[in-house]
């Protein structure tokens, strides 16, 4: 039988992972500003192994609408460019033989609304993860109660997990509000 503290720690960790996953998903949503996190999903074939762009090139953001990629080896320009095109991130690379430039287009109002819709979908996935973690935790307390945990301790644990759930739920709401503001700001 697990102790109350062990159950709470386990459930808190599961909830933290749900919120961390949301944060990662929101980073990958392009909000009209250049961000190197857009390239997280791009894998480049580097001498037979698959690597992230940041592992084979210098990636930086010289201004709000441009991502600049400077490969460490000149012969990597082609594979990096091909990987960006094939990755479906919605950006067209242009190269001058030494570096690759990705220009972030200005978002239309319609595209902004689509991104906000995606943000809300990601938030709902995170909330579902939080609810599932809370449910699992409550079930664990009920199981532990049947195995000999005092009833008041189990009820206190359930109340505590609700407080933890509320805290993580607020974090989700804050992350969504911040991303919506970022997306809708022209």
ROBA-974280 format. One record per residue: residue number from 1; residue in one letter; chain; x, y, z of N, C-alpha, C, CB in turn. Coordinates in pm, whole numbers. Each point is the difference from the previous one (the first is absolute). Last residue first. Glycine has a CB too. Layout:
% residues N
+-----+------+-----+--------+--------+--------+--------+--------+--------+--------+--------+--------+--------+--------+--------+
! seq ! type ! mol !    n.u !    n.v !    n.w !   ca.u !   ca.v !   ca.w !    c.u !    c.v !    c.w !   cb.u !   cb.v !   cb.w !
+-----+------+-----+--------+--------+--------+--------+--------+--------+--------+--------+--------+--------+--------+--------+
! NUM !    a !   A !      X !      Y !      Z !      X !      Y !      Z !      X !      Y !      Z !      X !      Y !      Z !
...
+-----+------+-----+--------+--------+--------+--------+--------+--------+--------+--------+--------+--------+--------+--------+
***
This chain:
% residues 186
+-----+------+-----+--------+--------+--------+--------+--------+--------+--------+--------+--------+--------+--------+--------+
! seq ! type ! mol !    n.u !    n.v !    n.w !   ca.u !   ca.v !   ca.w !    c.u !    c.v !    c.w !   cb.u !   cb.v !   cb.w !
+-----+------+-----+--------+--------+--------+--------+--------+--------+--------+--------+--------+--------+--------+--------+
! 186 !    x !   A !   -105 !   4205 !  -3318 !     48 !     23 !   -137 !    138 !     59 !      1 !   -234 !     32 !    -79 !
! 185 !    x !   A !    -43 !   -365 !    428 !     68 !    129 !     -7 !     61 !     16 !   -139 !     48 !     -5 !    249 !
! 184 !    x !   A !   -264 !   -400 !   -109 !    -93 !    102 !    -46 !     62 !    140 !     -7 !   -183 !   -137 !     97 !
! 183 !    x !   A !    432 !   -248 !     61 !    -48 !    -27 !   -135 !    -84 !    116 !    -53 !      4 !   -246 !     50 !
! 182 !    x !   A !    151 !    260 !    400 !    114 !      6 !    -93 !    -47 !    -15 !   -145 !    151 !    -95 !    180 !
! 181 !    x !   A !   -469 !     34 !    159 !     38 !    141 !     -7 !    113 !     18 !   -100 !    -71 !     36 !    239 !
! 180 !    x !   A !    -57 !   -473 !   -143 !   -104 !     68 !    -77 !     34 !    147 !    -18 !   -171 !   -161 !     87 !
! 179 !    x !   A !    450 !    -91 !    190 !     21 !    -36 !   -141 !   -105 !     68 !    -88 !     99 !   -221 !     70 !
! 178 !    x !   A !   -137 !    277 !    398 !    122 !     65 !    -48 !     21 !    -29 !   -149 !    101 !    -19 !    230 !
! 177 !    x !   A !   -458 !   -199 !    -12 !    -27 !    144 !    -11 !    122 !     73 !    -56 !   -160 !    -15 !    193 !
! 176 !    x !   A !    208 !   -443 !   -100 !    -89 !     21 !   -115 !    -26 !    149 !    -20 !   -107 !   -225 !     39 !
! 175 !    x !   A !    352 !     96 !    339 !     79 !    -26 !   -121 !    -83 !     27 !   -125 !    134 !   -172 !    124 !
! 174 !    x !   A !   -351 !    200 !    296 !     96 !    110 !    -18 !     81 !    -17 !   -129 !     15 !     25 !    250 !
! 173 !    x !   A !   -312 !   -372 !   -124 !    -74 !    120 !    -38 !     93 !    118 !    -27 !   -194 !    -82 !    135 !
! 172 !    x !   A !    383 !   -313 !     35 !    -45 !    -22 !   -137 !    -72 !    126 !    -50 !    -22 !   -250 !     41 !
! 171 !    x !   A !    145 !    245 !    406 !    119 !     14 !    -84 !    -36 !    -18 !   -148 !    144 !    -86 !    189 !
! 170 !    x !   A !   -478 !     10 !    134 !     27 !    143 !    -15 !    121 !     24 !    -88 !    -99 !     41 !    226 !
! 169 !    x !   A !      1 !   -482 !   -116 !   -102 !     50 !    -91 !     18 !    150 !    -23 !   -159 !   -179 !     78 !
! 168 !    x !   A !    425 !    -35 !    243 !     46 !    -29 !   -135 !   -101 !     48 !   -105 !    125 !   -198 !     89 !
! 167 !    x !   A !   -246 !    249 !    363 !    122 !     77 !    -25 !     49 !    -22 !   -143 !     61 !    -18 !    244 !
! 166 !    x !   A !   -427 !   -238 !    -89 !    -39 !    140 !    -23 !    122 !     87 !    -33 !   -193 !    -30 !    158 !
! 165 !    x !   A !    269 !   -419 !    -34 !    -65 !      8 !   -131 !    -36 !    144 !    -33 !    -89 !   -233 !     29 !
! 164 !    x !   A !    246 !    146 !    400 !    110 !    -10 !    -96 !    -54 !     11 !   -143 !    132 !   -144 !    162 !
! 163 !    x !   A !   -446 !    126 !    181 !     73 !    128 !      7 !    114 !      1 !   -101 !    -59 !     23 !    244 !
! 162 !    x !   A !   -178 !   -422 !   -195 !    -85 !     99 !    -65 !     69 !    137 !      0 !   -207 !   -129 !     70 !
! 161 !    x !   A !    407 !   -221 !    163 !     21 !    -16 !   -144 !    -88 !     97 !    -78 !     60 !   -243 !     34 !
! 160 !    x !   A !   -111 !    232 !    434 !    131 !     56 !    -36 !     25 !    -12 !   -150 !     87 !    -59 !    227 !
! 159 !    x !   A !   -472 !   -140 !    -44 !    -13 !    146 !      5 !    130 !     66 !    -44 !   -169 !    -20 !    187 !
! 158 !    x !   A !    171 !   -445 !   -145 !    -83 !     38 !   -113 !    -17 !    151 !     -5 !   -120 !   -221 !     12 !
! 157 !    x !   A !    345 !     46 !    358 !     81 !    -15 !   -122 !    -77 !     40 !   -124 !    124 !   -184 !    111 !
! 156 !    x !   A !   -351 !    168 !    299 !     92 !    114 !     -1 !     88 !     -4 !   -125 !      0 !      5 !    252 !
! 155 !    x !   A !   -279 !   -372 !   -180 !    -81 !    118 !    -36 !     87 !    126 !     -5 !   -203 !   -106 !    105 !
! 154 !    x !   A !    406 !   -292 !     43 !    -34 !    -12 !   -142 !    -78 !    122 !    -47 !     -3 !   -252 !     21 !
! 153 !    x !   A !     98 !    220 !    436 !    123 !     25 !    -74 !    -25 !     -6 !   -151 !    134 !    -96 !    191 !
! 152 !    x !   A !   -486 !    -17 !    101 !     25 !    144 !      2 !    128 !     36 !    -75 !   -120 !     15 !    220 !
! 151 !    x !   A !      5 !   -476 !   -171 !    -92 !     71 !    -90 !     27 !    150 !     -4 !   -172 !   -175 !     47 !
! 150 !    x !   A !    567 !   -189 !     50 !   -113 !     60 !     70 !    -85 !     86 !    -95 !    135 !      0 !    213 !
! 149 !    x !   A !    138 !   -424 !   -393 !     25 !    141 !     28 !   -122 !     58 !     73 !    150 !     22 !   -205 !
! 148 !    x !   A !   -118 !   -484 !     31 !     31 !     30 !    139 !     32 !    145 !     32 !     81 !   -226 !      9 !
! 147 !    x !   A !   -229 !     -4 !   -430 !    115 !    -78 !     48 !     43 !     40 !    140 !     73 !    -24 !   -236 !
! 146 !    x !   A !   -424 !    248 !      6 !    -45 !   -138 !     13 !    112 !    -89 !     57 !   -158 !     35 !   -193 !
! 145 !    x !   A !    261 !    409 !     95 !    -92 !     -2 !    114 !    -50 !   -142 !     22 !    -70 !    238 !    -46 !
! 144 !    x !   A !    335 !   -150 !   -331 !     81 !     -3 !    122 !    -88 !     -5 !    125 !    179 !    129 !   -118 !
! 143 !    x !   A !   -392 !    -80 !   -296 !     61 !   -133 !      7 !     81 !    -13 !    130 !     10 !    -13 !   -254 !
! 142 !    x !   A !   -187 !    432 !    156 !   -108 !    -92 !     35 !     53 !   -142 !     15 !   -164 !    147 !   -122 !
! 141 !    x !   A !    464 !    183 !    -26 !    -36 !     22 !    140 !   -110 !    -95 !     45 !     66 !    241 !    -23 !
! 140 !    x !   A !     54 !   -247 !   -429 !    109 !    -55 !     80 !    -29 !     18 !    150 !    163 !     50 !   -187 !
! 139 !    x !   A !   -455 !    148 !   -122 !    -18 !   -146 !      2 !    107 !    -67 !     85 !   -104 !     11 !   -229 !
! 138 !    x !   A !    147 !    447 !    159 !   -115 !    -25 !     88 !    -26 !   -150 !      9 !   -102 !    224 !    -61 !
! 137 !    x !   A !    430 !    -90 !   -241 !     45 !     23 !    137 !   -113 !    -29 !     99 !    162 !    174 !    -83 !
! 136 !    x !   A !   -253 !   -189 !   -378 !     87 !   -113 !     38 !     43 !     12 !    146 !     80 !    -18 !   -237 !
! 135 !    x !   A !   -320 !    380 !     55 !    -86 !   -118 !     14 !     81 !   -121 !     46 !   -152 !     89 !   -179 !
! 134 !    x !   A !    388 !    302 !     74 !    -76 !     18 !    124 !    -88 !   -122 !     27 !      0 !    250 !    -34 !
! 133 !    x !   A !    234 !   -237 !   -371 !     93 !    -18 !    112 !    -73 !     12 !    133 !    188 !     91 !   -140 !
! 132 !    x !   A !   -431 !      0 !   -250 !     31 !   -143 !      9 !     94 !    -29 !    117 !    -33 !    -21 !   -247 !
! 131 !    x !   A !    -65 !    471 !    148 !   -118 !    -68 !     56 !     26 !   -150 !     17 !   -150 !    171 !   -107 !
! 130 !    x !   A !    485 !     86 !   -103 !    -12 !     36 !    142 !   -117 !    -74 !     65 !     99 !    226 !    -50 !
! 129 !    x !   A !    -44 !   -272 !   -414 !    107 !    -69 !     72 !     -5 !     27 !    149 !    141 !     15 !   -204 !
! 128 !    x !   A !   -433 !    222 !    -69 !    -42 !   -140 !      5 !    105 !    -83 !     74 !   -129 !     28 !   -218 !
! 127 !    x !   A !    229 !    417 !    131 !   -102 !     -9 !    106 !    -48 !   -144 !     15 !    -72 !    236 !    -47 !
! 126 !    x !   A !    369 !   -144 !   -304 !     68 !     11 !    129 !    -99 !    -14 !    115 !    174 !    148 !   -105 !
! 125 !    x !   A !   -346 !   -135 !   -329 !     75 !   -125 !     19 !     70 !      1 !    136 !     34 !    -20 !   -250 !
! 124 !    x !   A !   -247 !    412 !    120 !    -99 !   -101 !     38 !     67 !   -136 !     20 !   -177 !    126 !   -127 !
! 123 !    x !   A !    438 !    230 !    -32 !    -36 !     22 !    140 !   -100 !   -105 !     47 !     41 !    247 !    -28 !
! 122 !    x !   A !     78 !   -241 !   -426 !    112 !    -48 !     81 !    -30 !     14 !    149 !    159 !     62 !   -185 !
! 121 !    x !   A !   -471 !    118 !   -111 !      0 !   -146 !    -11 !    112 !    -60 !     85 !    -97 !     17 !   -233 !
! 120 !    x !   A !     75 !    450 !    196 !   -108 !    -50 !     86 !     -9 !   -152 !     -5 !   -126 !    213 !    -38 !
! 119 !    x !   A !    433 !      0 !   -247 !     41 !     21 !    139 !   -105 !    -58 !     94 !    125 !    209 !    -64 !
! 118 !    x !   A !   -226 !   -200 !   -391 !     98 !   -105 !     31 !     47 !     10 !    145 !     75 !     -1 !   -241 !
! 117 !    x !   A !   -353 !    342 !     85 !    -77 !   -124 !      9 !     92 !   -118 !     34 !   -168 !     91 !   -166 !
! 116 !    x !   A !    366 !    320 !     78 !    -66 !      5 !    131 !    -83 !   -127 !     20 !     -6 !    253 !     -8 !
! 115 !    x !   A !    202 !   -200 !   -409 !    103 !    -30 !     99 !    -61 !      1 !    140 !    178 !    100 !   -149 !
! 114 !    x !   A !   -453 !     28 !   -209 !     31 !   -143 !     -9 !    101 !    -40 !    107 !    -47 !      4 !   -247 !
! 113 !    x !   A !    -53 !    450 !    200 !   -112 !    -70 !     62 !     21 !   -152 !     -4 !   -153 !    189 !    -65 !
! 112 !    x !   A !    466 !     82 !   -155 !      9 !     22 !    144 !   -111 !    -76 !     73 !    102 !    227 !    -41 !
! 111 !    x !   A !   -112 !   -220 !   -425 !    105 !    -91 !     49 !     18 !     15 !    150 !    115 !     13 !   -222 !
! 110 !    x !   A !   -413 !    283 !      9 !    -53 !   -136 !     -7 !    101 !   -100 !     56 !   -137 !     63 !   -201 !
! 109 !    x !   A !    266 !    386 !    153 !    -95 !    -13 !    110 !    -56 !   -143 !      5 !    -58 !    245 !    -19 !
! 108 !    x !   A !    538 !   -203 !   -192 !   -129 !     61 !    -29 !    -92 !    -21 !    120 !     29 !    -39 !   -250 !
! 107 !    x !   A !    526 !     66 !    259 !   -120 !    -82 !     12 !   -125 !     80 !    -36 !    112 !   -136 !    178 !
! 106 !    x !   A !    409 !    173 !   -364 !    -94 !     68 !     89 !   -129 !    -82 !      2 !    102 !    230 !    -47 !
! 105 !    x !   A !    360 !   -488 !    -58 !    -98 !     91 !    -59 !    -89 !     65 !    107 !      1 !   -141 !   -207 !
! 104 !    x !   A !    522 !    -32 !    226 !   -131 !    -29 !     60 !   -102 !     97 !    -59 !    106 !    -85 !    216 !
! 103 !    x !   A !    373 !   -120 !   -410 !    -73 !    123 !     28 !   -139 !    -38 !     49 !    131 !    130 !   -176 !
! 102 !    x !   A !    380 !   -362 !    141 !   -143 !    -30 !      7 !    -69 !    129 !     38 !     37 !   -246 !     65 !
! 101 !    x !   A !    472 !     92 !   -282 !    -87 !     98 !     64 !   -144 !    -50 !     -5 !    156 !    189 !    -63 !
! 100 !    x !   A !    385 !   -389 !     30 !   -140 !    -17 !    -38 !    -82 !    100 !     81 !     32 !   -247 !    -56 !
!  99 !    x !   A !    517 !    226 !   -127 !    -97 !     -3 !    109 !   -141 !    -14 !    -55 !    151 !    142 !    141 !
!  98 !    x !   A !    232 !   -161 !   -427 !     69 !     -5 !    128 !    -94 !    -11 !    119 !    179 !    133 !   -102 !
!  97 !    x !   A !   -328 !   -112 !   -358 !    120 !    -81 !    -11 !     77 !    -14 !    130 !     12 !     71 !   -234 !
!  96 !    x !   A !   -432 !    152 !    184 !     92 !     75 !    -86 !    132 !    -77 !    -15 !   -107 !    218 !     73 !
!  95 !    x !   A !   -454 !   -341 !     42 !    141 !     -3 !     39 !     84 !     77 !   -100 !    -34 !   -221 !    111 !
!  94 !    x !   A !   -501 !    132 !    111 !     75 !     56 !   -112 !    146 !      2 !     43 !   -198 !    143 !    -83 !
!  93 !    x !   A !   -304 !   -410 !    238 !    138 !     47 !     20 !     57 !     65 !   -126 !     32 !   -181 !    170 !
!  92 !    x !   A !   -547 !    133 !     34 !     80 !    -31 !   -117 !    140 !     56 !     21 !   -204 !      0 !   -150 !
!  91 !    x !   A !   -224 !   -178 !    490 !     97 !    104 !    -34 !     81 !    -45 !   -121 !     12 !     77 !    242 !
!  90 !    x !   A !   -349 !   -338 !     15 !    -64 !    113 !    -65 !     93 !    115 !    -34 !   -202 !    -65 !    120 !
!  89 !    x !   A !    268 !   -393 !     70 !    -17 !    104 !    101 !    -57 !    128 !    -60 !    190 !    -98 !    128 !
!  88 !    x !   A !    -57 !   -377 !   -307 !   -137 !     54 !      2 !    -20 !    105 !    110 !    -80 !   -217 !    -91 !
!  87 !    x !   A !    473 !    -69 !    -69 !    -53 !     -4 !    137 !   -139 !     59 !     13 !    231 !     13 !     79 !
!  86 !    x !   A !     61 !    -28 !   -484 !    -73 !   -124 !     27 !    -68 !     -3 !    137 !    162 !   -114 !   -147 !
!  85 !    x !   A !    113 !    488 !     19 !   -111 !    -10 !    -96 !    -87 !   -122 !     32 !    140 !    114 !   -177 !
!  84 !    x !   A !    253 !    -59 !    426 !    -97 !    105 !     34 !   -122 !     -9 !    -90 !    186 !    149 !     80 !
!  83 !    x !   A !    176 !   -438 !   -169 !    -68 !    -39 !    124 !   -106 !    103 !     39 !    208 !   -121 !     75 !
!  82 !    x !   A !     73 !    217 !   -443 !    -94 !   -108 !    -33 !    -80 !    -42 !    123 !    157 !    -80 !   -181 !
!  81 !    x !   A !    190 !    391 !    243 !   -109 !     61 !    -77 !   -108 !   -104 !    -33 !    163 !    167 !    -97 !
!  80 !    x !   A !    228 !   -321 !    302 !    -79 !     81 !     95 !   -120 !     61 !    -71 !    209 !     52 !    135 !
!  79 !    x !   A !    102 !   -298 !   -399 !    -80 !    -85 !     88 !    -86 !     78 !    101 !    177 !   -173 !    -26 !
!  78 !    x !   A !    114 !    429 !   -262 !   -103 !    -75 !    -73 !    -85 !    -88 !     90 !    149 !      2 !   -196 !
!  77 !    x !   A !    228 !    226 !    383 !   -107 !     94 !    -38 !   -114 !    -74 !    -69 !    168 !    185 !    -23 !
!  76 !    x !   A !    266 !   -369 !    176 !   -124 !    -31 !     73 !   -115 !     94 !    -37 !    140 !    -87 !    188 !
!  75 !    x !   A !    332 !    110 !   -339 !    -74 !   -103 !    -72 !   -131 !    -39 !     69 !    218 !    -85 !    -85 !
!  74 !    x !   A !     93 !    402 !    279 !    -72 !     55 !   -116 !    -83 !   -105 !    -73 !    182 !    167 !    -24 !
!  73 !    x !   A !    -77 !   -167 !    554 !     65 !    -53 !   -120 !    -81 !     46 !   -120 !     93 !   -202 !    125 !
!  72 !    x !   A !   -234 !    347 !    282 !    142 !     -5 !     34 !     82 !    -57 !   -115 !    -61 !    -26 !    242 !
!  71 !    x !   A !   -410 !    310 !   -297 !     55 !   -135 !     20 !    148 !      6 !     32 !   -172 !    -94 !   -156 !
!  70 !    x !   A !   -223 !    457 !    238 !    135 !     -8 !    -60 !     56 !   -139 !     28 !     39 !    251 !     29 !
!  69 !    x !   A !   -536 !     40 !    -24 !     64 !   -129 !     26 !    133 !     -1 !    -74 !   -223 !   -119 !     29 !
!  68 !    x !   A !   -192 !    481 !    155 !    120 !    -17 !    -79 !     71 !   -129 !     42 !     23 !    251 !    -26 !
!  67 !    x !   A !   -535 !     14 !     38 !     83 !   -100 !     66 !    117 !    -26 !    -94 !   -199 !   -108 !    126 !
!  66 !    x !   A !   -186 !    536 !    -68 !     99 !    -81 !    -71 !     69 !    -99 !     92 !     34 !    189 !   -158 !
!  65 !    x !   A !   -356 !    181 !    268 !    -62 !    -76 !   -109 !     96 !    -95 !    -73 !   -155 !    191 !    -26 !
!  64 !    x !   A !    267 !    117 !    400 !   -127 !    -62 !     39 !    -62 !    -88 !   -107 !    -35 !    194 !    145 !
!  63 !    x !   A !    572 !   -136 !   -139 !   -109 !     96 !     20 !   -130 !    -75 !     22 !    118 !    173 !   -143 !
!  62 !    x !   A !    296 !   -410 !    133 !     54 !    135 !     -8 !   -106 !    110 !     15 !    176 !    -93 !   -146 !
!  61 !    x !   A !   -109 !   -429 !    306 !   -110 !     85 !    -43 !     52 !    145 !     -4 !   -176 !   -158 !     99 !
!  60 !    x !   A !    420 !   -374 !   -141 !    -31 !    118 !     81 !   -109 !     84 !    -65 !    233 !      1 !     86 !
!  59 !    x !   A !     96 !   -489 !   -101 !   -133 !     52 !    -27 !    -23 !    121 !     89 !    -87 !   -231 !    -65 !
!  58 !    x !   A !    497 !   -118 !   -147 !    -26 !    109 !     94 !   -136 !     59 !    -39 !    251 !     50 !     36 !
!  57 !    x !   A !   -123 !   -574 !   -137 !     12 !    138 !    -46 !    -22 !     97 !    115 !    -77 !    -68 !   -228 !
!  56 !    x !   A !     36 !   -412 !    259 !     87 !      5 !   -118 !     23 !    143 !    -50 !    -82 !   -227 !    -61 !
!  55 !    x !   A !   -199 !    108 !    440 !    117 !    -86 !     22 !    100 !      7 !   -117 !   -144 !   -152 !    137 !
!  54 !    x !   A !   -291 !    375 !   -126 !     92 !     67 !     92 !    126 !    -82 !     29 !   -197 !    113 !    102 !
!  53 !    x !   A !   -160 !   -292 !   -366 !     71 !    106 !    -73 !    103 !     67 !     90 !   -203 !     37 !   -144 !
!  52 !    x !   A !     77 !   -543 !    261 !    -69 !    128 !     -5 !     84 !    104 !    -73 !   -118 !    -55 !    214 !
!  51 !    x !   A !    168 !   -471 !   -334 !     34 !     96 !    105 !    -85 !    126 !    -16 !    236 !    -91 !     12 !
!  50 !    x !   A !   -138 !   -462 !   -195 !    -96 !    110 !      3 !     31 !     91 !    118 !   -176 !   -144 !   -110 !
!  49 !    x !   A !    520 !   -181 !   -198 !    -81 !      5 !    122 !    -86 !    126 !     -2 !    175 !   -128 !    130 !
!  48 !    x !   A !    127 !     15 !   -493 !    -71 !   -122 !     32 !    -79 !      1 !    129 !    174 !   -109 !   -124 !
!  47 !    x !   A !     82 !    494 !    -33 !     86 !   -119 !    -17 !    -68 !   -127 !     52 !    201 !    148 !     19 !
!  46 !    x !   A !   -501 !    212 !     46 !    140 !     40 !     15 !     86 !   -125 !      0 !    -63 !    208 !    130 !
!  45 !    x !   A !   -464 !     -8 !   -230 !     83 !   -120 !    -18 !    146 !     44 !     -1 !   -182 !   -120 !   -132 !
!  44 !    x !   A !   -230 !    376 !    394 !     90 !      4 !   -116 !     78 !   -130 !     -5 !     18 !    252 !     13 !
!  43 !    x !   A !   -508 !    -47 !    211 !    111 !    -94 !     16 !     80 !     -3 !   -130 !   -131 !   -139 !    168 !
!  42 !    x !   A !   -262 !    464 !    109 !     75 !    -24 !   -123 !    120 !    -90 !     30 !    -74 !    223 !    -94 !
!  41 !    x !   A !   -248 !    -31 !    414 !    -52 !   -119 !    -66 !     79 !    -38 !   -125 !   -224 !     59 !     89 !
!  40 !    x !   A !    326 !    335 !    175 !     11 !   -118 !     87 !    -42 !   -129 !    -70 !    -42 !    149 !    194 !
!  39 !    x !   A !     42 !    334 !   -347 !     82 !   -103 !    -63 !     14 !   -127 !     83 !    123 !    182 !   -112 !
!  38 !    x !   A !   -353 !    212 !    260 !    -72 !    -46 !   -119 !     75 !   -117 !    -64 !    -93 !    234 !    -37 !
!  37 !    x !   A !    273 !     20 !    400 !    -76 !   -119 !     39 !    -84 !    -53 !   -115 !     -6 !     84 !    234 !
!  36 !    x !   A !    265 !    328 !   -244 !     73 !   -120 !    -41 !    -76 !   -128 !     37 !    215 !    126 !     28 !
!  35 !    x !   A !   -441 !    351 !   -154 !     44 !    -73 !    118 !     70 !   -127 !    -47 !   -190 !     94 !    141 !
!  34 !    x !   A !    -77 !    402 !   -322 !    102 !   -101 !    -23 !     42 !    -63 !    132 !     80 !    124 !   -204 !
!  33 !    x !   A !   -575 !     70 !    118 !    132 !     49 !     38 !     99 !   -114 !    -20 !    -98 !    165 !    168 !
!  32 !    x !   A !   -362 !   -228 !   -244 !     32 !    116 !    -80 !    135 !     62 !     34 !   -242 !     40 !    -20 !
!  31 !    x !   A !     61 !   -441 !    228 !    -88 !    113 !     32 !     34 !    125 !    -79 !    -27 !    -95 !    227 !
!  30 !    x !   A !     76 !   -487 !   -216 !     59 !    124 !    -48 !    -98 !    115 !     20 !    137 !   -126 !   -168 !
!  29 !    x !   A !    -61 !   -345 !    441 !    -99 !     71 !    -79 !     57 !    136 !    -38 !   -191 !   -122 !    115 !
!  28 !    x !   A !    429 !   -176 !    172 !      9 !    -40 !   -141 !   -104 !     66 !    -88 !     92 !   -214 !     77 !
!  27 !    x !   A !    -81 !    278 !    398 !    124 !     55 !    -58 !      9 !    -29 !   -149 !    113 !    -28 !    221 !
!  26 !    x !   A !   -463 !   -163 !     29 !    -25 !    142 !    -27 !    125 !     67 !    -58 !   -169 !      5 !    186 !
!  25 !    x !   A !    198 !   -456 !    -50 !    -88 !     11 !   -116 !    -25 !    146 !    -36 !   -109 !   -218 !     63 !
!  24 !    x !   A !    352 !    127 !    330 !     79 !    -38 !   -118 !    -84 !     16 !   -128 !    134 !   -161 !    141 !
!  23 !    x !   A !   -349 !    228 !    270 !     97 !    107 !    -23 !     82 !    -27 !   -126 !     11 !     43 !    248 !
!  22 !    x !   A !   -304 !   -380 !   -103 !    -73 !    114 !    -55 !     96 !    113 !    -32 !   -205 !    -65 !    131 !
!  21 !    x !   A !    381 !   -301 !     91 !    -31 !    -37 !   -138 !    -76 !    114 !    -68 !     -6 !   -245 !     63 !
!  20 !    x !   A !     92 !    287 !    393 !    125 !     15 !    -77 !    -23 !    -32 !   -147 !    133 !    -59 !    205 !
!  19 !    x !   A !   -489 !    -15 !     92 !     21 !    144 !    -19 !    128 !     24 !    -81 !   -121 !     50 !    217 !
!  18 !    x !   A !     27 !   -493 !    -98 !   -106 !     48 !    -89 !     20 !    148 !    -32 !   -158 !   -170 !     95 !
!  17 !    x !   A !    442 !    -29 !    222 !     34 !    -43 !   -136 !   -106 !     46 !   -100 !    119 !   -199 !     94 !
!  16 !    x !   A !   -196 !    274 !    363 !    108 !     88 !    -47 !     37 !    -37 !   -143 !     87 !     26 !    236 !
!  15 !    x !   A !   -392 !   -304 !    -16 !    -62 !    128 !    -37 !    105 !     97 !    -54 !   -178 !    -35 !    175 !
!  14 !    x !   A !    329 !   -375 !     -8 !    -78 !    -24 !   -121 !    -64 !    130 !    -49 !    -43 !   -237 !     74 !
!  13 !    x !   A !    269 !    250 !    337 !     95 !    -16 !   -110 !    -74 !    -22 !   -132 !    169 !    -95 !    160 !
!  12 !    x !   A !   -421 !    110 !    233 !     53 !    133 !    -30 !     96 !     -7 !   -119 !    -25 !     67 !    243 !
!  11 !    x !   A !   -140 !   -470 !    -68 !   -103 !     71 !    -77 !     47 !    140 !    -38 !   -177 !   -131 !    120 !
!  10 !    x !   A !    461 !   -129 !    153 !    -15 !    -66 !   -129 !   -100 !     77 !    -88 !     53 !   -223 !    108 !
!   9 !    x !   A !      3 !    364 !    337 !    119 !     31 !    -80 !    -11 !    -59 !   -140 !    137 !      6 !    208 !
!   8 !    x !   A !   -478 !   -109 !    105 !     -5 !    140 !    -41 !    119 !     38 !    -87 !   -123 !     52 !    210 !
!   7 !    x !   A !    115 !   -484 !    -22 !   -108 !     14 !    -99 !     -5 !    143 !    -52 !   -132 !   -183 !    114 !
!   6 !    x !   A !    430 !     94 !    235 !     45 !    -64 !   -123 !   -104 !     15 !   -111 !    134 !   -164 !    135 !
!   5 !    x !   A !   -244 !    319 !    299 !    102 !     85 !    -62 !     48 !    -59 !   -132 !     70 !     78 !    228 !
!   4 !    x !   A !   -368 !   -328 !     40 !    -67 !    117 !    -57 !    100 !     86 !    -76 !   -169 !     -4 !    186 !
!   3 !    x !   A !    310 !   -500 !   -152 !    -39 !    102 !     97 !    -68 !    115 !    -74 !    191 !    -65 !    156 !
!   2 !    x !   A !   -201 !   -461 !   -323 !     75 !    125 !     -8 !    -48 !     96 !    109 !     32 !    -30 !   -249 !
!   1 !    x !   A !    -32 !   -524 !    240 !    -84 !    119 !      0 !     89 !    125 !      0 !   -185 !   -125 !    123 !
+-----+------+-----+--------+--------+--------+--------+--------+--------+--------+--------+--------+--------+--------+--------+
***
